[in-house]
Amino acid sequence: MKDDRYVHGYSGEEDRRLLAQAGSLTELLHGDTSYPPGAEVLEAGCGVGAQTVILAQKSPRARFLSIDISDDSLAKAEAAADRAGLDNVRFRKADIYDLPFTDGQFDHVFLCFVLEHLSRPQEALRHLMRVLKPGGTITVIEGDHGSAYFHPESVEALRAIRCLIDLQAGLGGNSLIGRQLYPLMKETGFRDIRVSPRMVYVDASRPHLVEGFTKQTFTAMVEGVKDAALAAGLIDRDTWEKGIRGLLRTTAGDGTFCYTFFKGTAEK
């Protein structure tokens, strides 16, 4: 079963993009994420396991239960965990809106790049809060496609990015949700909320980010909606091609690229 609200689709290219994203952003997003020995951690929406492997390796004595709604994604995540030799992760099919867990079952909840694809993100947070123990913590990481800016500037590149934003909104998602984490978590009832921006800055002195983030993560993500954008009449083919060239132009020696993720933590 696959979720047709996932704007990026389910393909080998998307799997590679997710792995490139996780690999290039490990320290930025997860440098301050760790769980104590014996902690029971629910990872909601694990996808193909790109974040799962990082989390489990950083907290080898915590116990992770990673869930997803897609059978295919779960199979890939389990295979990734096996390849990494992890013995502290279990996988289970489950829907965030209908969690098969008792109240207060987990010490911690973690979700990354999940809320942006949900039509009812606050409801999802309420369900996740239910399964947290009193005093338990939640960690939420989301991007914000409206935060992308770059040199040289390109009007066409901004239009291509806007296509992704609009297509995701049309599916009920919100790719600008990063900037909304604090109010979402506050309205859900979490306390001691802390949201921090995590900006990715890329220039030629950081070749691993030029390749791993600007090319293989962000530009690949935009390129992935080409057919849908053209079919929906959101952009014409010539403008689209100029937009992708504009994004790739930022990877030249004199180019720069910036994008901001938001990481929120809170207690129940």
N, C-alpha and C positions, 0 to 999 in steps of 0.2 A: 504494500500500500504506500502511495506517495501523496504528499500534500500539494495540490495544484496551486496553492497560494505562494509557493516558493518561487519567486520571480527568476531566480538564477537557473532553475531547472536541475535535473539529475543526469549528469553526464560525466564521462571520464575527465573532460576539460574542467568541469566544475570541481570535481574531487581534487584535481591537481592545484586549482586555484586556492581551495580551502587549506590545503597543506602548505602551499607557499605563504599564504597569509599567516598561518600559525607559526611557521618557522621564522619568518622575518620579524614578527612582533612579540616573540616570547618574552624578552626582558621588559619591554615597554608595558605590556598588558599583565604579565604574570610575575614580575620580579618581586612583588610584595604580596603574592597569594600563596599561603601555605596553611595546612591543617594539622592539628596535633595528632599524635599516636592514638589510635582507637576511635577517632572521630568518625561518625557516620555522615557521609556527604552525598547529597542528591545532586547529580548533574542533569539539568532539565534541557532537553533538546540537544543531544550530543552529536547529532549528524553523523559524519563519517569518522568521528573520533579524533579529529585534528587537535582539539583542545584537551580532550580526555587524556591522551598520552602525556601531554605536558603536565597537567594537573597531578596525575597519579605518580609521575616520576618525581615531582617536586615534594610530594607528601607521601613517601612510600609506606608509612605505617598507618595512614588513614585508610578508611574503607569507602570506596566509591560505588554508588549505584547510578549508572548512566542510562537515561531513558530517551526514547525518540518514538515518533509515530510511524516512521518509515522502516519497513522490514529490510529493504536493501541497504539503507544507511546503517542500521544496526549491525548487519552482517559485515559491512566494511569496517565499522568501528571495532568490532570484536577481533577481526583479523589484524587490525593495526595494533591493538593491545597485545595480541599474541606475538606479533613480530617484535614488539618492544620488550617482551618477556615480563609483562606485568602480571602480578598475582593479587592485586588489591582492587580490581575493578570487576563488577558484574554488570550485565546489560539486560534490559527488559523493555519490551514494547509497552508504551503507556502514552496517554493523552494528558497534556498539562491541565486541560479543563475538566478532567475526570480522573484524578490521581487515585490509584488503588492502594493508598497507604493510610495508616491510622494518623490521627491528630498527634502532633508532636513527635513524630518518628525519627526525625533527622536533626543532627546538631547544626548542620550547615547546608545551604542550598547555593548552587552555582549555575548561572546561565550566561551564555555569551553569543551575541548575534542571533537572538531568538525573538525577543519582543518586537523587533522591527517587522517581522513577518506575520504577526498576530493581529487579528481585527479587534480583539478585546484584551489588550495588554494588562490593564488594571485588574480585570477578572482573573487573568492568569497569575498575577502576583498575589492575589487573595488566596487562590488555591495553594500556591507554594508556601505562603505564610502559614496556612493551616497545618501543614505537615512539619513545620519547624517547631522545635522545642522552645519553651519560654527562654529568652536570652540567647537563642540561636541566631546565627547570622546568615545574611544573604549577600551574594556578590553578583552584580549585574554589569555586563559590559556591552555597549552598543556603539555603533558608528553614527556618523551624521554626514550624509552625502553633500549637504549644503555647506559643509565646512571646507570643501576642497578649493584651494586656490594655488596658482602656479605661475611660473615665468618660463618662457614668454606667454603672455596672455593669449587666449583664443576664444573668441565668441562662439565659434562652432563647437569647441570642446565643452563649453558650458552648456550648450544646447543638447549635446549628446548625453551629458550627465543628467540633465533635466528629464530626458526621456526615461531613464532608469527610475528616477524619483516618481514620475507620473505613472509609469507602468506598475510600480510596486503599490502606489496608492490605489490604483484601480483594482488591485487584488485584495484590498483591505489592509495592506501593510503601511508602514511609515518609516521610510529610510532617513527621516530627520529626527528620529526618536531620541538620539543621544542627548540632545539639549533639553529633553523633557524628563530625564530620569528623576531628578529631585522631586518635582511635583507629583509624578506618578507614585513614587515610593512613599511620599508623605501622605498622599490621599488614601493610600492603601492601609496606612496605620503603622508603618515601620517607624522606629525611633533611632536616634543617634545616626542619622543619615549623613553620609559624607560622599560627595561626588567630586571626582578630580578629572580634569581634561588630560588626555594623553595624546599630545601632538606628534605626528610622524613628520619629520622634516627630512627631505631627500635632496641631495645634490651629488655631483660627480665624486666627491670625496668619500661617499658612502655607497660603493658599488653594490654591496649586498642588498641595500634597500632599493637602489635603482632597478635591479633585476627582480628581487623578491617582492617588493611592494608596488612600485609605480607600474612596472610592466606586468608581472605575473598575478598581481592581486587586483589593483584598482582598474587599470586599463582593461584587463581581461574580464573583469566584472561588467564594465560598461559594454564591451564588445559582445558579451553574451546575450544582450537584449536587442541586437541589431534587427533580426527578422521581425520580432514583435513590434519594435518601434516603427519600422517601415510599414508593416502591415496595418498598424493603427493610424498611419498618416501623421504621426507626431513630428516627423522630420523627413526631408527628402534625401535621397541616396548621396548626392554630391555633398550636402552639408554634413551628413553623417561621416563620410570618408574624411572630410577635412577635419572634423572633430576628433576622430581617432588619431589622425596624423598630428593634430595639435597636442594631444596627450602624450604621444610618443616623442614629440619634439622636446618635451620637458626633460627627457632622459639624456639629452646631449650634454656636452661638457659645460655649456653655459646655462643649462636649465635647472630649475628647482621645482619641487612639488611639496605641498603641505596638506595634511588631512588630520582631523581631530577625532579621536575616540573618547568616550566618556565611561568612567568606571565608578559605579556606585556601590557602597557597602552600607549595611544597616543591620539593626537588631530587631528581633520580635519583642 
